[in-house]
Amino acid sequence: MTPHRAAKHVQRTLRTIPVDAIAPHVAAMEAGGLWCIVAGGLEFVPADGGTCESCWDDPLEHAQFVRYVRARPERVHPSLESARAFVRSRLAAPTDAAPGTLG
């Protein structure tokens, strides 16, 4: 199969899968960070501020993740710094309240 035909096959298959059907798989792959669109590309953004490299062996799985993440505008960021701030805000552990304050 040519690359063009393979891409068309992925797109046809992708249209048959509801966008929310991939949510459990995405959630299972988000230990320690979140998937975001960063500067147009899909990236896993670790909560610890580190970097991560992803290798997609399955083009359909990659297309599903992209579709799922793009459907959530809060996960689309122009820069890695913006994505890191978003991930930290979502996954930050609650801090202990200061003495004398309600926590």
Helices and strands as residue ranges (DSSP letters): H 3-15, G 19-22, H 23-28, E 33-38, E 41-46, H 59-70, G 73-75, E 76-77, H 80-91
